Amino acid sequence: MSRIDNGEHVGSRRGEPRVGIVDRLRALIGFGSASVREDIEEALEDATGDVTPHERVLLKNVLALHDLRVADAMVPRADIVAVGQDATLGETLALFRNAGHSRLPVYGDTLDDPRGMIHIRDFVDYLASLAERAEPAAAAPKGDAQDHASMEHAPTASLAAIDFSTPLSTVDVLKPVLYVPPSMPALDLLVKMQATHTHLALVIDEYGGTHGLATMEDIVEMIVGDIEDEHDIDEEPRIETVSEGVYMIDAKADLEEVSRRLGVDFTPEENGAEVTTLGGLVASLAGHVPMRGEIVPAPVEGWEFEIVDADPRRVGRLLVHAPK
């Protein structure tokens, strides 16, 4: 019987992790040691009662984030909405209004010459500071003394004081952005964004050009799915009949509407799964975000969901097959 010294067996090197009996058994039968991630994934597969399908999807997405890169989350170059530094304040304001983004990259001659980013809050603060420099309004007619006193102390602002033809390059409102390669782990970028308080990163290719754009919201959506606010455009998801018994449907389509249109109730039996869209139902049934070409059996016997369009974060469109 070996002597134990400070909790370690004699003969074992100090500081080395102790091999557990489960790992020894795995090694003996040729499976090798299991990682904590694999153990958690196996536990999620077996946990049918304690963990709802929605919770299972979130936990699996968190684990899958370890293997995803910035390239999986970024917006490609062709879809980047940016503003040139020579744009006027009026053009920048119009771009903010039409794009619906709170942050815009700023570039020199092309997107391959990034200069930083501009945040809508800093931009509006600058415009407000110019408007407040306007001359006080002309004296109002005599009236209540208290009203005049409050008007004298109230700040004055006039849009006429803003020169909207001023170039953006002359305005000190730019903020720095992060520059990252597309091969960087998405989780590392999330941690870096939290540490630097920067929510926008430009993805740079091997030649130094702009390859794409990634935001903190893009990475978080890889875990929780689409995050839409009250300003996002709400387009009506399409439900099209491709052929007899085959339907092309947007993943954002309301689950109750799909059930009504197709005449079959796809509502999951487990009330713990809070899914309201067809894409959410498919992800819950699969236990992960299914990829293009994957077929997921529906909760109704004979029906199947075939993924037509998807990325690592979400399902885009799918085919619903009726029983043959």
Steps between C-alpha positions, in 0.01 A plus 500: 500500500661828392552783739290812458675837537285817504223325306729364226627147443872446515623441149258749343646832394399795710255727317380241250120441491391171649353256250149394600367147488261588215787626287701185581212281388457702180871463424489123564217443250651736245273803527754734651421775748176690461491879507270698721329633186420148381366407843271805500376424148423141597322619814288740293398217269390289797332783695147477367301616800712754684610697191247641253573484125552877495755483782670208327539705181652794690746282689605317185548830319727618781709183467505529121630857525837351592538364145365802311717770347444868432438410137190308610348805668612790284302701248670460160663800336225534240239553775695753709329837541773763545550872451790681334689759697427758229125458543312800634313509829175496306602190304613327818171579671305360203713183502438446871129545441478258208747236620350453844840437661633671811864471383648565158859435385673803355745458211731714289509421129363145527401246764863382492593834659302495828528803727280395792130500574232749592230433759154649456505632857825693447369630170172623647682654798718697258199623303324595823803698617496696173127565527533627858751763388225680312415856594227530765153539356348845477321625809151359533198720564440602857303250696531305818823588685564140601477388137757764397733393780488137394560594136807706591666200665385242243766393248446622148561284195460560130570263212571807290828534688627169359693504175408159358749549215792467742723203410506218751881504496501837679288371788664337802253216557690194375562206731756219452401155380656159545685332214486122507573212261215277378665196663479648851273299734168678539513449878839676516357796312207520739738509797714764329196714426396484863849597617538793260135617516490483120197348331623508141792326331620506141612164365825540306622248242859386445568793267381762747171565324159512663346154481192553717356651816405342831311648793440380852136445407605267215691278743227501764246404231706186436388392847148636544388542138368813332477813715251743352398831646204727432682666208574183304299459183229243558454323168218251467656152476403319182320167481505369144369176352779341294309189400234274642591436861821712488516856639783755502479701823715768663638392835363821656144400418270488800450142614126542555460657156689212337283247685186681388607529136611138471216360708725315745598588857879523530485639854742298718347297778753625757374830631846588631625571147416862431512492119279724291663466155549205269877544514494493878299179492746332262799605710330370814419167336852458363668615823727731298487745211454263203708555190400507133388162370416362843159334545325531836192286577197708597307438824214375281555152360593493132586871470862611445694825497778530239744788555554697179685807625690537828818632659667423835263741676157442353277315258395707201251299296379144507282257312211339685416157363158348561469124550544314171 
